[in-house]
Amino acid sequence: MTNQMYTLIAFFVTGICIGFLFDIFRVTRRIFKVPDIVTYIEDVLFWLSTGILVILTILFFTDGEVRLYMILMTIIGAVLYFMLISKYFIKMNIVAMSAIKKIINVLILPFKKLVKKRSNVVTKK
């Protein structure tokens, strides 16, 4: 294959990875309810990680040259990911993250009881 074909494939896969990252953040928000400030931080982390991914892809595959077809292939990769894979990936991740949330809650439960018991002792004094 030619170098241009590798570049096309690389940017197509980069688009898929961007969609994948977006779905991870989206599922995390659905499962774990967090304050607005954490949501803002997550947004910044998503855009930073996406930007770093694109920049590294540009540097590694094209030595810093940016062409229109690279941007188009990234967009096509992301769009195809959302059309074909995203729905299934989200369903699998909701199940997995729900299980992780239950495990975390079981592990944290003794500490919650300890804090609640401690706060009851403090308020009775």
N, C-alpha and C positions, 0 to 999 in steps of 0.2 A: 504494500500500500504506500501511497505517497504521503509526504509530510502534511499536505493540506487535508488529506482524509483523516489522519490521526488528529489533527487540530479540530476538524468538524466533530468527530466523535468525542473528543475531550470536552468541548463546550456543550455538546448535547448532554453528556453525563453531568457536567456542572449544573445545568438547568434542572436535571433530575434531583441532584443533591440539594439544590436550593428548595425545591418542593418538599423534599424529605425533611429538611430542617424546619421548614414552615409548619409542616404537620406535627412534628415533635412538639414545637412550642404551642400549637393549637390544642393538641390533646392534653398537654400538661395544664393548660389554663382551664380546660373543661373538668379535669379530675381534681386538681388542687386549687381551691379557692384562696386567692391571695389578695392583699391590699393593692390599691391602684399603683402605688409607688413601685411595687415589685413587678407589676405588669409593664410599667415604663422601662424598668431595668431590663426585663426580658426582651422588650422591643429593641432596645439599644444593642443587647447581646446578639439578637438575631441579625440585625443589619451589619454589625461589626463582623460576625462570623461569615455572613454572605459576602461582604465586601472583601474580606481576606481570602476567601475561597476563589472569588473571581480574579483578584489580583494575582494570586499564586498561579492560577491556571494560565493567565495571560503571560506571566513571566516565564513559566516553565515551558509552555508550548510555542510561544511566539516571540520570546525575548523582548517583551514589552510592546510589541506592535499590536494595535487594536484595529480590527477591520469590522465592517458592517456584518459580514456573515457570521462572525463570532457572536455578536450580540443576538442576531437572529437565531442561531442554533441554541444559545442559552435559553432564549424565550420559548423556542419550540420544545426543548427538553422539559422545561417546567410545565408548559401547557399540556403536553402529552402525559406527563406524570399525573397532573391533576385530573385529567380526563380518564386515564386508564387504571391507575394504581392507588391514588389517594384514598378513595373510599374504603378499599380493603385494608390499607395500611392503618387508617384511623380506627377501624373496627378492632383490628388486632391489638393496637396500642391501647385502646380504651380498656380492653380486657386485661392486658398486662399491667398497665399502670393502676388499675383498680385493685388488682391483687397486691401490687407493691404498696399501695396506700393502706390496705388492710393489714399487711405485715407491719408497716410502720406504726399504725395505730395500736396494734397488739404490743409492740415493743415499747411504746411510749406510755401505755396505760398505767403501769406501776408508778411512773414518775408523776403522772397526772393525779393519781390517788394520793401520793405522798404530798404533793403541793397542796391539794385540797384539804387534806388532813392537817397539814401545817398551818394553812390559813384559818381553819376552824379553831385551832388552838390559840392562835394569835388574837383572833377576834373575841374569844371568851375571856381574855385577861382584862 
